[in-house]
Amino acid sequence: MAINLQKGQTIDLRKNDRGESVYDLSKVTIGLGWDVRKQGGFFGKLFNKEAEYDLDAVAFLLDGNGKVANLGKTVQTNDGRQIALYQGDVVFFNSMQHPSGNIWLTGDNRTGAGDGDDEQIIVKLDQLDESYQKILFLVTIYQGKQNNQHFGMIENAFIRAVDAKGKEITKYSLSGDASMNGKCAMVFAEAYRHNGDWKFRAIGEPHQTDNFIEILKQYAYSN
């Protein structure tokens, strides 16, 4: 049975609630989901059009110092755009697969519609190089400040971990409230090595920025 986490709680990813090693970490799916809170009142019903919220899942791969060692490179696309952080230790919408091939982002859901995962990050934890000691999982609202969208408008948000055999290991849920008004990013959870195995901790730390680069600065080595 999956363990429902509270903020700050930590579990062993390989073990169930009875301490038995039952989960297969050869491939773990980190699923994220959310719903946009429906507007109430007359005008909410009159203009009952679901807003497009582009929430993006991001993963930072951290070394033993808790830092992102490889910030990748800047490349130019066919249409002339510059893309930074490409093929580094940050997995995001412009660099969806880590160079090791052991962690990747599956795709982009712009509305949060449906009952399943809206975005998924797949991690082969058992194959991840020992130099990576922690993975930080974030969600940001793309252009949240420009569109006046924030986590106070989001409900039924969750992050969950599912093992290679499709068994749900754990889930951490939260819904936006007044304390999250104006917050456009969320450090949701982390997976980290401990005594040769992997732990998972619910964080739920909101940030005002809608750009994960601002959060990344805390985890980058200073030049």
C-alpha positions in Angstrom: 0.0 0.0 0.0 1.3 3.4 -1.0 2.4 5.8 1.8 0.7 9.2 1.8 3.4 11.8 2.8 3.0 14.9 4.9 5.2 18.0 4.3 8.7 17.2 5.6 8.2 13.5 5.9 10.7 11.0 4.5 10.4 7.4 3.4 12.6 4.7 2.0 11.6 4.2 -1.6 12.4 0.5 -1.7 10.4 -0.5 1.4 6.7 -0.6 2.1 5.0 0.6 5.3 6.0 -2.6 7.0 9.7 -2.1 6.2 9.8 -4.9 3.6 11.9 -4.4 0.4 9.2 -4.8 -2.2 9.7 -2.0 -4.8 11.7 -2.2 -8.0 13.7 0.9 -8.4 15.2 0.0 -11.8 12.8 2.5 -13.3 10.8 4.9 -11.2 8.1 7.2 -12.5 7.8 10.5 -10.7 4.3 11.6 -11.7 3.0 15.1 -11.1 -0.6 16.3 -11.4 -2.8 19.3 -10.7 -6.2 20.9 -11.3 -7.0 24.5 -11.9 -9.5 25.7 -9.3 -12.8 26.6 -11.0 -14.1 30.1 -10.6 -17.3 30.5 -8.7 -20.1 33.0 -8.9 -22.0 34.4 -11.8 -19.0 35.4 -13.9 -17.2 32.2 -13.3 -20.2 30.3 -14.8 -20.7 32.8 -17.6 -17.1 32.5 -18.7 -16.7 28.9 -18.0 -13.6 28.5 -20.1 -10.7 26.5 -18.6 -7.6 28.6 -18.5 -4.5 27.3 -20.0 -1.9 26.8 -17.2 1.4 25.6 -18.5 3.0 23.9 -15.5 6.4 22.5 -16.1 8.2 19.7 -14.3 11.9 20.2 -13.7 14.6 18.0 -12.1 18.0 19.1 -10.8 20.6 16.3 -10.4 22.8 17.3 -7.5 26.3 16.0 -6.5 27.7 15.2 -3.1 27.9 18.9 -2.3 24.3 19.5 -3.1 25.2 21.4 -6.3 24.5 21.0 -10.0 27.9 20.2 -11.4 27.1 20.3 -15.1 25.1 23.3 -16.4 25.3 21.9 -20.0 25.8 24.1 -23.0 24.0 26.8 -25.0 22.8 25.7 -28.5 21.1 27.5 -31.3 17.9 26.0 -32.7 17.0 26.0 -36.4 14.8 29.1 -36.0 17.7 31.0 -34.3 16.7 30.7 -30.7 19.4 30.3 -28.0 18.7 27.4 -25.6 20.8 27.3 -22.4 21.4 24.3 -20.0 21.2 21.8 -22.9 22.3 18.3 -22.0 23.4 19.2 -18.5 22.3 18.1 -15.1 19.0 19.9 -15.4 16.1 18.1 -17.0 13.4 20.4 -18.3 11.3 21.2 -21.3 14.2 22.3 -23.6 16.5 19.4 -22.5 14.1 16.5 -21.8 16.7 13.7 -21.5 19.8 13.6 -19.3 23.0 12.7 -21.2 23.3 9.5 -19.2 19.9 8.3 -20.5 18.9 7.4 -17.0 16.4 10.3 -16.4 14.0 11.9 -18.8 10.8 14.0 -19.0 7.9 12.5 -20.9 6.0 15.6 -22.1 4.0 18.7 -21.5 0.4 19.0 -20.4 -0.9 22.6 -20.5 -4.2 22.4 -18.7 -3.9 19.7 -15.9 -7.1 18.1 -17.4 -7.7 14.5 -16.4 -7.2 12.4 -13.4 -3.8 10.9 -14.0 -0.3 12.3 -14.1 0.0 15.5 -16.0 3.7 15.3 -16.4 6.2 12.4 -15.7 9.9 12.3 -15.0 11.3 8.8 -15.4 14.4 7.8 -13.4 16.5 4.6 -13.5 17.6 5.1 -9.9 19.5 1.8 -9.8 21.6 2.9 -12.8 22.2 6.5 -11.9 25.9 7.2 -11.5 27.2 7.5 -7.9 28.3 11.1 -8.5 24.6 12.0 -8.3 23.5 12.0 -4.7 20.2 13.8 -4.9 17.4 14.7 -7.4 15.3 17.8 -6.7 11.8 17.9 -8.3 10.3 21.3 -9.1 7.2 22.6 -10.8 6.9 26.1 -12.3 4.0 28.0 -13.9 5.3 29.2 -17.2 4.8 33.0 -17.5 2.8 32.8 -14.3 3.6 36.4 -13.3 2.7 37.7 -16.7 -0.6 35.8 -16.8 -1.4 36.4 -13.1 -1.4 32.7 -12.4 -0.1 31.2 -9.2 -0.3 28.1 -6.9 -3.1 29.7 -4.9 -5.3 28.9 -8.0 -4.1 25.3 -8.2 -5.8 22.4 -6.3 -5.3 18.7 -6.0 -1.7 19.0 -6.9 0.4 15.9 -6.2 3.7 14.2 -6.8 4.0 10.4 -6.6 6.5 7.7 -7.1 5.7 4.5 -9.0 8.1 1.6 -9.3 9.1 -0.3 -12.4 6.2 -2.8 -12.0 3.6 -0.1 -11.8 3.2 -0.1 -8.0 2.6 3.3 -6.4 5.2 3.7 -3.7 4.3 7.0 -2.2 2.3 10.2 -2.9 2.4 13.8 -1.5 -0.6 16.0 -2.1 -1.2 19.7 -1.6 -3.8 22.2 -2.7 -3.2 25.9 -3.1 -4.5 28.3 -0.4 -4.1 31.9 0.4 -0.5 31.3 1.6 0.4 30.3 -2.0 -1.0 33.4 -3.6 1.6 35.0 -5.8 3.8 31.9 -5.7 4.7 30.6 -9.2 7.1 27.8 -8.5 7.2 24.9 -6.1 10.1 22.7 -4.9 7.9 19.7 -4.5 10.1 16.8 -3.3 13.6 15.2 -3.5 15.0 11.7 -3.8 18.4 11.2 -2.3 20.9 8.4 -1.5 21.2 7.2 2.1 23.3 4.2 3.2 23.3 2.7 -0.3 19.6 3.1 -1.0 17.2 5.9 -2.0 15.0 8.0 0.3 12.1 10.3 -0.8 11.2 13.5 1.1 8.2 15.8 0.6 9.2 19.4 0.6 6.4 21.6 -0.7 8.4 24.8 -0.7 6.8 27.7 -2.7 8.7 30.4 -4.5 7.5 33.7 -6.0 9.5 33.3 -9.2 8.0 31.6 -12.3 11.5 30.9 -13.7 13.3 27.9 -12.3 16.7 29.5 -13.2 16.2 31.7 -10.1 16.0 28.6 -8.0 18.9 26.9 -9.9 21.2 29.8 -8.8 21.1 28.4 -5.3 22.4 25.1 -6.5 25.0 26.2 -9.0 28.7 26.5 -8.3 29.8 30.1 -8.2 32.4 31.0 -10.9 
